[in-house]
């Protein structure tokens, strides 16, 4: 479908040369006009949750994209309600305002089927003073019969309008072609240092979004006392002492029987996937409520997916006056998390960022363990020392020979995986494997990371 445009525009200089970063392209507009659908269409994947219910998107959702080999960062925003002054709508509006402030390029999306509304006109008035490139797209124009609906939007006095159908992809290429001159030329891949991916997980309303905002030092995600505020898994880049970290704020994970179908079901599924693509999971616990059965189940998900883990007892400021509280909580953690004895435990309050000074050093420690590789020579020297005092389990009542009876090597990292080669794998018991794991931890640390031991025939 050709775009509607009265006069050609001169080519625009790339923003990359001036800013030194990927241009930020924000999709804004009132609720339920199809912003998340357009976000997914441009990315070519279902990254944002889409539903017919207004207000599904609440936080700014970022994703890297390319168009014709030119990179940019796309931002999906919640519905912009100019008149909202309190409650969730005001929080969502604040996120949209922050996106507008930080963006380099703005896509204002409107609903062609609904027509020009007073809310659309108010949004345009809010944007009148901006000097940033603004592209106005009219969505849901998917057949020739409805193309005439675009005419109503010329009342805004905007010269160039881009009729599109985000759902079917019609006209989206024309919109991106208009933005294309602003995008930087793809540079050669540059060597990048390792960047830990950190998923903040836990039950609803334990303070995950507050923690992410505290780490970033800005209102990156919507925070509210209402459980279930966060719906998408939101990625944010943080830099601490020159090192980048990618933090993912996830939706709260409730017991399976209490999860509603639809939006909440998608949110929980996104949270589980976010754990799987992370390196480190920060499991938030509520200092007031203590450890619950659901906390142990979430921890189980982290272990099954083989992620590094640390525990953060949040809202600790509410129990600072209780001198026995810390000892009680530590005892409770040992009792409820017998499978996580290797995970570091931190105490702090997300509402008091100064109390989180140990968070980044702890993440660095467990990430180093998660990616650690032990030389084979060192491993087998340790193994021979172990066999000298704790021989392999006996076979048919006969002791196994110590000398050259076993061999060990590390076959993977993230998490560390070790292969133990023996003459009779069927004789190796789970208790002996636990003993080997404990010795590996004593010798090499491996704080905060699971260890996997495979037994193979020599």
C-alpha positions as CSV (number, residue, x, y, z in Angstrom):
1,X,0.0,0.0,0.0
2,X,1.6,3.4,-0.9
3,X,2.1,5.8,1.9
4,X,0.1,9.0,1.9
5,X,2.6,11.9,1.5
6,X,2.2,15.3,0.0
7,X,5.8,16.5,-0.5
8,X,9.2,14.6,-0.5
9,X,11.4,15.1,2.5
10,X,15.1,15.8,2.3
11,X,17.4,13.0,3.6
12,X,18.1,13.2,7.3
13,X,21.5,12.7,8.9
14,X,22.1,9.5,10.9
15,X,21.6,9.9,14.7
16,X,24.4,7.5,15.4
17,X,27.2,9.9,14.5
18,X,25.9,12.5,17.0
19,X,24.8,10.3,19.9
20,X,27.2,7.3,19.8
21,X,24.5,4.8,20.6
22,X,21.8,2.9,18.9
23,X,18.9,5.2,18.0
24,X,16.0,4.7,20.3
25,X,12.7,4.4,18.4
26,X,9.6,4.7,20.7
27,X,6.1,3.6,19.7
28,X,3.6,5.8,21.5
29,X,-0.1,6.4,21.5
30,X,-3.3,5.9,23.5
31,X,-4.3,2.5,24.8
32,X,-5.3,-0.3,22.6
33,X,-4.3,1.1,19.2
34,X,-1.9,-1.8,18.4
35,X,1.5,-0.6,19.7
36,X,2.6,-4.0,20.9
37,X,1.4,-5.6,17.7
38,X,3.5,-3.1,15.7
39,X,6.4,-3.8,18.1
40,X,6.2,-7.5,17.5
41,X,5.7,-7.0,13.7
42,X,8.9,-4.9,13.4
43,X,10.9,-7.4,15.5
44,X,9.4,-10.4,13.6
45,X,8.6,-12.2,16.8
46,X,6.0,-12.2,19.6
47,X,8.1,-10.4,22.1
48,X,5.4,-8.2,23.7
49,X,2.1,-9.6,25.1
50,X,-0.8,-8.6,23.0
51,X,-4.5,-8.7,24.1
52,X,-7.7,-6.8,23.2
53,X,-7.9,-5.5,26.8
54,X,-6.5,-1.9,27.1
55,X,-3.6,-1.5,29.4
56,X,-1.8,-4.8,28.9
57,X,1.5,-3.1,28.3
58,X,2.6,-1.2,31.4
59,X,6.4,-0.9,31.4
60,X,8.7,0.3,28.6
61,X,9.7,-2.8,26.7
62,X,13.0,-2.7,24.8
63,X,14.4,-4.9,22.1
64,X,17.2,-4.5,19.5
65,X,16.2,-4.6,15.9
66,X,17.6,-4.1,12.4
67,X,16.1,-2.9,9.2
68,X,18.0,-3.3,5.9
69,X,21.1,-4.0,7.9
70,X,20.8,-0.8,10.1
71,X,20.4,-1.3,13.8
72,X,18.2,0.5,16.3
73,X,16.5,-0.1,19.6
74,X,12.8,-0.3,19.7
75,X,10.6,0.7,22.7
76,X,7.1,-0.5,23.3
77,X,5.1,1.7,25.7
78,X,1.9,1.6,27.7
79,X,-1.1,3.6,26.5
80,X,-0.7,7.3,26.9
81,X,-3.7,8.8,28.7
82,X,-3.0,12.6,28.9
83,X,-5.7,13.1,31.5
84,X,-4.7,10.3,33.9
85,X,-3.6,11.7,37.2
86,X,-3.7,8.8,39.7
87,X,-3.7,5.0,39.9
88,X,-2.2,2.6,37.4
89,X,-3.0,4.8,34.3
90,X,-0.9,7.6,35.8
91,X,2.0,5.2,36.3
92,X,1.7,3.9,32.8
93,X,1.5,7.5,31.5
94,X,4.7,8.2,33.4
95,X,6.5,5.3,31.6
96,X,5.3,6.7,28.2
97,X,6.6,10.2,29.1
98,X,10.0,8.7,30.1
99,X,10.1,6.9,26.8
100,X,9.4,10.1,24.9
101,X,12.1,11.9,26.8
102,X,14.8,9.4,26.1
103,X,13.8,8.4,22.5
104,X,15.6,9.7,19.4
105,X,12.7,8.9,17.1
106,X,9.0,8.8,17.8
107,X,6.3,6.7,16.1
108,X,2.8,8.0,17.1
109,X,0.3,5.2,16.4
110,X,-3.5,5.8,16.0
111,X,-6.4,3.6,15.3
112,X,-7.8,4.2,11.8
113,X,-11.0,2.2,12.5
114,X,-11.9,4.3,15.6
115,X,-11.0,7.5,13.9
116,X,-9.5,10.6,15.3
117,X,-10.3,10.9,19.0
118,X,-9.9,13.8,21.5
119,X,-7.3,11.7,23.3
120,X,-5.3,11.4,20.0
121,X,-5.5,15.2,19.6
122,X,-4.3,15.7,23.1
123,X,-1.3,13.4,22.6
124,X,-0.4,15.4,19.4
125,X,-0.6,18.6,21.4
126,X,1.8,17.2,24.0
127,X,4.2,16.4,21.2
128,X,4.0,19.8,19.4
129,X,7.1,21.2,21.1
130,X,9.4,18.2,20.5
131,X,12.2,18.6,18.0
132,X,12.6,14.9,17.6
133,X,11.6,13.2,14.3
134,X,7.9,12.2,14.6
135,X,6.3,9.6,12.3
136,X,2.5,9.3,12.5
137,X,1.1,5.9,11.6
138,X,-2.6,5.1,11.2
139,X,-3.2,1.5,12.1
140,X,-5.8,-1.1,11.1
141,X,-5.9,0.1,7.5
142,X,-5.9,-3.4,6.0
143,X,-8.2,-3.2,3.0
144,X,-8.8,-0.6,0.2
145,X,-12.3,0.1,1.6
146,X,-10.9,1.6,4.8
147,X,-8.2,3.7,3.2
148,X,-10.6,6.6,3.1
149,X,-10.6,6.6,6.9
150,X,-7.1,8.1,6.9
151,X,-8.5,11.4,5.6
152,X,-10.0,12.2,9.0
153,X,-6.5,12.4,10.5
154,X,-5.3,15.2,8.2
155,X,-7.2,17.5,10.6
156,X,-4.2,17.2,12.8
157,X,-2.2,19.3,10.3
158,X,0.5,16.7,10.0
159,X,1.8,16.5,6.5
160,X,3.0,12.9,6.3
161,X,0.8,10.0,7.4
162,X,1.6,6.3,7.1
163,X,-1.4,4.0,6.7
164,X,-0.5,0.5,8.1
165,X,-1.8,-2.7,9.4
166,X,0.4,-3.9,12.2
167,X,-1.4,-7.2,12.4
168,X,-0.9,-8.1,8.7
169,X,2.3,-6.2,8.0
170,X,0.7,-3.9,5.4
171,X,2.5,-0.6,5.0
172,X,5.0,-1.3,7.8
173,X,7.9,-1.4,5.3
174,X,6.9,2.1,4.1
175,X,7.0,3.4,7.6
176,X,10.5,1.9,8.2
177,X,11.7,3.2,4.8
178,X,10.9,6.7,6.1
179,X,12.8,6.1,9.3
180,X,15.7,4.3,7.5
181,X,17.8,7.5,6.7
182,X,18.0,8.2,10.5
183,X,19.5,4.8,11.3
184,X,23.3,4.2,11.5
185,X,25.2,2.1,9.0
186,X,26.0,-1.3,10.5
187,X,29.5,-1.4,11.9
188,X,31.7,-4.4,12.1
189,X,31.1,-6.6,15.1
190,X,33.1,-5.3,18.0
191,X,34.7,-7.5,20.7
192,X,32.5,-7.2,23.8
193,X,33.3,-8.3,27.3
194,X,31.1,-10.8,29.0
195,X,27.8,-9.3,30.2
196,X,25.9,-11.2,32.9
197,X,22.2,-11.6,32.3
198,X,20.4,-11.3,35.6
199,X,16.8,-12.3,36.0
200,X,15.0,-10.9,39.1
201,X,12.4,-13.5,40.0
202,X,9.9,-14.2,42.8
203,X,6.3,-14.2,43.9
204,X,4.0,-11.3,43.1
205,X,4.6,-8.1,45.1
206,X,7.9,-9.0,46.7
207,X,9.6,-5.9,45.3
208,X,11.1,-7.1,42.0
209,X,10.4,-3.9,40.0
210,X,11.5,-1.7,42.9
211,X,14.8,-3.6,43.0
212,X,15.3,-3.1,39.2
213,X,14.6,0.6,39.5
214,X,17.0,0.8,42.5
215,X,19.7,-0.9,40.5
216,X,19.2,1.4,37.5
217,X,18.7,4.6,39.5
218,X,15.6,5.5,37.5
219,X,11.9,4.7,37.1
220,X,12.5,2.0,34.5
221,X,9.5,-0.1,35.3
222,X,6.1,0.5,36.9
223,X,5.9,0.0,40.6
224,X,2.6,-0.4,42.5
225,X,1.3,-2.2,45.6
226,X,-1.1,-4.1,43.3
227,X,0.1,-7.7,42.8
228,X,0.6,-8.5,39.1
229,X,1.7,-5.0,38.0
230,X,4.5,-6.3,35.9
231,X,3.3,-8.4,32.9
232,X,6.1,-8.5,30.4
233,X,9.7,-9.6,31.2
234,X,11.5,-6.3,30.9
235,X,15.2,-6.1,29.9
236,X,17.3,-3.1,31.2
237,X,21.0,-2.4,30.9
238,X,22.8,-1.4,34.0
239,X,26.5,-0.4,34.3
240,X,28.4,-0.8,37.6
241,X,32.0,0.3,37.9
242,X,32.3,0.2,34.1
243,X,30.8,-3.3,33.7
244,X,27.5,-3.8,31.9
245,X,24.7,-6.1,33.3
246,X,21.4,-6.9,31.6
247,X,18.7,-7.1,34.3
248,X,15.3,-8.7,33.5
249,X,12.3,-7.7,35.7
250,X,9.9,-10.6,35.5
251,X,6.2,-11.0,36.3
252,X,5.4,-12.6,39.7
253,X,5.0,-16.4,39.6
254,X,2.0,-17.6,41.5
255,X,1.0,-21.2,42.2
256,X,-0.1,-22.9,39.0
257,X,-3.7,-23.4,40.2
258,X,-4.1,-19.7,40.9
259,X,-2.7,-18.4,37.5
260,X,-5.5,-17.1,35.3
261,X,-5.6,-17.9,31.6
262,X,-4.8,-15.2,29.1
263,X,-2.6,-12.3,30.1
264,X,-1.3,-13.7,33.4
265,X,-0.6,-17.1,31.8
266,X,1.5,-15.4,29.1
267,X,3.3,-13.3,31.8
268,X,4.2,-16.4,33.9
269,X,5.4,-18.2,30.7
270,X,7.6,-15.2,29.9
271,X,9.0,-15.2,33.4
272,X,10.0,-18.9,33.0
273,X,11.6,-18.2,29.7
274,X,13.5,-15.2,31.2
275,X,15.0,-17.6,33.8
276,X,16.1,-19.9,31.1
277,X,17.9,-17.2,29.1
278,X,19.6,-15.7,32.2
279,X,23.0,-16.5,33.7
280,X,22.1,-15.5,37.3
281,X,18.7,-15.6,39.0
282,X,18.2,-13.2,41.9
283,X,15.3,-14.8,43.9
284,X,13.6,-12.2,46.0
285,X,12.0,-13.3,49.3
286,X,9.7,-11.2,51.5
287,X,11.3,-10.6,55.0
288,X,7.9,-10.0,56.5
289,X,6.2,-13.1,55.1
290,X,9.2,-15.4,55.3
291,X,9.9,-18.3,53.0
292,X,6.8,-19.9,51.4
293,X,6.2,-23.1,49.5
294,X,5.9,-21.1,46.3
295,X,9.4,-19.6,46.9
296,X,10.8,-23.1,47.0
297,X,9.0,-24.0,43.8
298,X,10.5,-21.0,42.0
299,X,13.9,-22.0,43.3
300,X,13.3,-25.4,41.9
301,X,12.6,-23.9,38.5
302,X,15.9,-22.0,38.6
303,X,17.8,-25.3,39.5
304,X,16.1,-27.3,36.8
305,X,17.1,-24.7,34.2
306,X,20.7,-24.9,35.5
307,X,21.0,-21.2,36.4
308,X,23.3,-19.6,38.9
309,X,21.3,-18.2,41.9
310,X,21.5,-15.9,44.9
311,X,18.8,-15.2,47.5
312,X,17.9,-11.7,48.4
313,X,15.7,-11.2,51.5
314,X,13.9,-8.0,50.6
315,X,12.1,-5.5,52.8
316,X,14.7,-6.1,55.5
317,X,14.3,-2.5,56.7
318,X,11.0,-3.6,58.3
319,X,12.8,-6.0,60.6
320,X,16.0,-4.1,61.4
321,X,14.9,-3.7,65.0
322,X,14.5,-7.4,65.6
323,X,17.9,-8.6,66.7
324,X,17.1,-12.3,66.4
325,X,15.4,-12.0,63.0
326,X,18.4,-12.6,60.9
327,X,19.4,-15.8,62.7
328,X,15.8,-17.0,62.4
329,X,15.6,-16.3,58.7
330,X,18.9,-18.0,58.0
331,X,17.7,-21.1,59.9
332,X,14.5,-21.1,57.9
333,X,16.4,-20.8,54.6
334,X,18.6,-23.8,55.5
335,X,15.4,-25.8,56.3
336,X,13.4,-24.7,53.3
337,X,16.2,-24.6,50.7
338,X,18.4,-27.7,51.5
339,X,19.1,-27.9,47.8
340,X,20.5,-24.3,47.7
341,X,23.1,-24.4,50.4
342,X,25.6,-23.1,47.9
343,X,23.6,-20.0,47.1
344,X,24.8,-16.7,48.7
345,X,22.1,-14.9,50.9
346,X,21.8,-11.1,51.0
347,X,19.7,-9.0,53.2
348,X,18.5,-5.6,52.1
349,X,15.7,-3.3,51.1
350,X,15.0,-2.3,47.5
351,X,13.5,1.0,48.7
352,X,16.8,1.8,50.2
353,X,19.4,1.3,47.4
354,X,22.3,1.9,49.8
355,X,21.5,-1.4,51.5
356,X,22.1,-3.2,48.2
357,X,25.9,-2.5,48.0
358,X,26.7,-6.2,48.1
359,X,24.4,-7.1,45.2
360,X,26.8,-6.4,42.3
361,X,29.8,-8.1,44.0
362,X,27.6,-11.2,44.7
363,X,26.4,-11.3,41.1
364,X,30.1,-11.1,39.9
365,X,31.0,-13.9,42.3
366,X,28.3,-16.3,41.2
367,X,28.7,-15.4,37.5
368,X,32.4,-16.2,37.7
369,X,31.6,-19.6,39.3
370,X,28.9,-20.2,36.6
371,X,31.4,-19.7,33.8
372,X,34.5,-21.2,35.5
373,X,36.5,-23.8,33.8
374,X,38.9,-26.1,35.8
375,X,42.0,-27.5,33.9
376,X,41.8,-31.3,33.5
377,X,45.2,-31.8,35.1
378,X,44.0,-30.0,38.3
379,X,40.8,-32.0,38.3
380,X,42.5,-35.4,38.1
381,X,45.1,-34.5,40.8
382,X,42.1,-33.7,43.1
383,X,40.4,-36.9,42.0
384,X,43.4,-39.1,42.9
385,X,43.6,-37.4,46.3
386,X,39.9,-38.2,46.8
387,X,40.2,-41.8,45.8
388,X,43.1,-42.3,48.2
389,X,40.8,-41.7,51.1
390,X,37.4,-42.4,49.6
391,X,37.7,-45.1,46.9
392,X,35.0,-45.7,44.4
393,X,32.1,-47.9,45.6
394,X,32.9,-51.6,45.7
395,X,31.9,-54.0,42.9
396,X,30.4,-57.3,44.0
397,X,32.2,-56.9,47.4
398,X,35.6,-56.3,45.9
399,X,37.3,-52.9,46.2
400,X,37.9,-51.0,43.0
401,X,41.5,-50.3,42.1
402,X,42.6,-46.8,43.0
403,X,45.4,-46.3,40.5
404,X,44.1,-45.2,37.1
405,X,40.6,-46.4,38.1
406,X,38.8,-43.1,37.2
407,X,39.3,-40.0,35.1
408,X,37.5,-36.6,35.3
409,X,37.2,-33.7,32.9
410,X,35.0,-30.6,32.7
411,X,32.9,-30.8,29.6
412,X,30.8,-27.5,29.8
413,X,30.4,-24.3,31.6
414,X,27.2,-22.2,32.4
415,X,26.6,-24.3,34.4
416,X,29.8,-26.3,35.1
417,X,29.4,-29.9,34.0
418,X,31.9,-32.6,34.8
419,X,32.2,-36.1,33.3
420,X,33.5,-38.9,35.5
421,X,34.8,-41.9,33.6
422,X,34.9,-45.2,35.5
423,X,35.0,-48.8,34.7
424,X,31.6,-49.6,36.1
425,X,29.3,-46.5,36.1
426,X,26.4,-48.6,37.5
427,X,28.2,-48.8,40.9
428,X,28.5,-45.0,41.4
429,X,25.8,-44.0,44.0
430,X,24.1,-40.7,44.3
431,X,25.7,-40.2,47.8
432,X,29.2,-40.6,46.3
433,X,28.3,-38.0,43.6
434,X,27.2,-35.6,46.3
435,X,30.5,-36.2,48.1
436,X,32.4,-35.4,44.8
437,X,30.3,-32.3,44.3
438,X,31.1,-31.1,47.9
439,X,34.8,-31.7,47.3
440,X,34.7,-29.7,44.1
441,X,33.1,-26.8,45.8
442,X,35.6,-26.9,48.7
443,X,38.5,-26.9,46.3
444,X,37.3,-24.5,43.6
445,X,34.5,-22.4,45.2
446,X,31.6,-22.6,42.7
447,X,29.6,-20.2,44.9
448,X,26.0,-19.7,43.6
449,X,26.1,-22.1,40.7
450,X,24.7,-25.6,40.3
451,X,27.2,-28.4,39.4
452,X,26.3,-31.3,37.2
453,X,28.2,-34.6,37.3
454,X,27.9,-37.2,34.5
455,X,29.1,-40.7,35.0
456,X,30.4,-42.4,31.8
457,X,32.1,-45.8,31.1
458,X,35.8,-45.5,30.8
